[in-house]
Amino acid sequence: MDFLNFSSYDWHTWSTFLKEHWLLLAVALVVLLLIVRIVKTVVKWALVAVIVVGIVIYSGYSMDDLKAIGTKVADSVKQEAVTAMVGEVEKATFTTNSDGSFTVKTDNLILTGEPGSGEVTVSFRNTPLGTWKIDNTVQTLIDQAKQNSKA
């Protein structure tokens, strides 16, 4: 679980923020808990989002900082998916769908694509990761899945 590796984050800044603003954070947490328990509609999640965004903005982190953290998490998940491709290549199955597209499945991955398109749609542990170009790793998985399905 590389996406849980927080060693590259600036913990000093976070700990200073928490020490200086613990009362505000405690009040925000109580308000969030009350909202989640009392409000039963979509408004609940809108209020929760507003409070969380307000705290993040108040903390001094910019949207660029948050995007950078999101990019790190996304890159970690992509790397984990590639590692799964390599590790699960022996279990991969290849299916040609009725519309001419194909599907490659392993325990954790699902790749779908059109023959000759050069791209596949990737899902890792039932979470869509978007469309990826077919590189050597993806092509190897597709080829091995075809061989596994013939055997």
Secondary structure, DSSP 8 states (H G I E B T S, - for coil): -GGG--TTS-HHHHHHHHHHSHHHHHHHHHHHHHHHHH--SHHHHHHHHHHHHHHHHHHT--HHHHHHHHHHHHHHHHHHHHHHHHHTGGG-EEEE-TTS-EEEE-SSEEEEE-TTSSEEEEEETTEEEEEEE--HHHHHHHHHHHHHHH-
